[in-house]
């Protein structure tokens, strides 16, 4: 009984923390929402209604270090003006096709998740400057990416075509073994 009460208390604290962060974003009409380390298993459905008047103004969302298994189409459509999305440290293994509609997305952190295949939806995003897929389980890369690394590179401006494993904001960050598989070296 004591263990059950303790768990309920922790859940209540987590809900209160999420509510506080969301209220701060809404009240301040902030352009970012930080729900990192909130033990979220899904993006709470109630937040779509609470945030409906500010969703278009949200440019950065951090959902790092939660317990998310997926990102829904509704999430992507609701926050269509995202510039940065941090999903590091979850259990996500795929992205919805609607990710292709994030025309302003410049930075996506998918490190420490459960991807087995490269999320090829990302290759169509012209504004994208950084993809972090470190510490995933990627064993499959789309044929179109493997067979035409040159056309894949053309999605990024010439000054950003030096890909290396690392975390610089001017580089696309991938696991070194994936880079080696695509380009035959640790970088171009």
N, C-alpha and C positions, 0 to 999 in steps of 0.2 A: 504494500500500500504506500509506503514511504517513497519507494522508487517511482511509482506511478505519479504521485504528487510532484516529485522533483522533475519528472519529464514534462508534465503539464506546465509547470512554472517556466521551464526553459522554452517551451513552445510559445507560451504567452509573451515572454521577453522577446523572442524572435519576431513575432507578429507586431509587437509594439515598436521594435526597431525599424521594421519595414514601413509601417505606417508613418513614423516620424520622418524618415527619409523622403517618402513620397510627398507628405504634406509640405516639407521644406521646398521641394522642387516646384510644387504647384503654387504655393503662396508667393514664392520669389520669382515665379515664371523663369526659372533657371533653364539653361540649355543642356543640363546634364542630370542624369539619374544614376546614383551609385547604390546598387543593392548587392555589393560584394559581401561575402561571408555571412549571408543571412539564412543559410541552410534551406534555400528554396529548392523544391523538387520540380516546380513549374512556375511560370510567370503568373502571379495571381490574377484570375479573371476579373475580380472586382477593380483592379487597378486600371483596366481599360476605361471604365466609366469615370473614375476619379480623374484620370489624366486626359480625357478627351479634348479639353480646351487648350492644353499645352503640348500635346503629343507632337504636333508639327514643328514646334520650336525646340524639341529635344534633339541635340546633335551628338551626344555622347551617352552611351549606356554601358555601365559596368555591372556584369552579373558574374564576376569571377568568384571562384571557390565556393560554389554552391553545389547542389546535387541535381542539376538539370540534366535530363536525358535527351531533350530535344528543344528546338526553337520552332514555334508554330508560325504558320502563314499569317495568322491574325497579328502576331507580334511584329512581323516584318512590315505588313501593310499599315499597321497603326503608327509605327515609328519610321515612316518612309523617308524622312529627311536626315537620317543618321549619317554622320561623318566618321564616327568611331564606334566600334562595338567590341567590348572585351568580354569574351566567354571562357576565358582561361580557367582551367581546373574544374571542369565539370565531367559529365559522362556522355557528352554529345557525340553521335557517330555519323550524322548527316545534317545537311541544311535543306530547308524547303526551296523549291524552285523560285519562289517569290524573291529570294535574295537578289536575283538578277535585276529587280526593280529598284534597288538601292543605288540610284544613280550618283549620289554624292558621297558614298562610302569611300573613305581614304585609307582606313586602318581597321583591320580585323584581327583580333588575337584569339586563336583557336587552340593555343598550346595546352598541353596536358589534358586532352580529351580522349575520345575513343574512335577517332577516324581511322578507317581501314582503306578508304579510297580518297584520292584528292578531290575536294569539292569543286568540280569543274564549273559550277555556276559562277564562281568567282572570276573566271577568265573573261567574262563579258563585261566586267565593271571597269569602264574607262578611267574613272577617277581613282581607282584603287592604287595605293602606293606601297602598302605593307600588308603582308599576310604572314602571320606567325602560326606555324603548324608543328612547332617543336614538341617532342615527347608525345607523339601520337603513334599509332600502329599502322601507318600507311604502307601498304604493300601493293596497292593498285593505283595506277595513274591513268587517266583517260588516254586512249589511243591517240586522240587528236593532239594532246599535249606532247606525248612522247614522239610522235612522228613529225611534229612540226614545232620544235622548240623555238625556231626563229619567229614564226608567226605569233607564238605566245608572248615572246618578248616585245613584240610591236604594240602590245596593249599598254606599255609603259613608255614614257618619254625617254629619249636617248640618254639623258644624264642619269637615268635610274636603271640602266640595263646591266649593272654589275651586281650580280646576285651572289651573296655569300651567306653562310650561316652566321647569324649574329642578331643583334637587336637594334641596329641603327634605323632611325625613322626613314632614311632614304633608301632602304634596301628591302626587298622582299625576303622575308626570313622563312626558311624551310629547314627541315632536318637535313643534315649534311648528306645522309645516305640517299635521300630523295633527290637532292641536287646532283649527286654523282650519277644517279640513274637517269636523270633527264639530260644533263649536259656533259656527262662523262668526266667531270672534274669537280672540285669543290666550289667552283664558280667560273664565271666567264672571264 
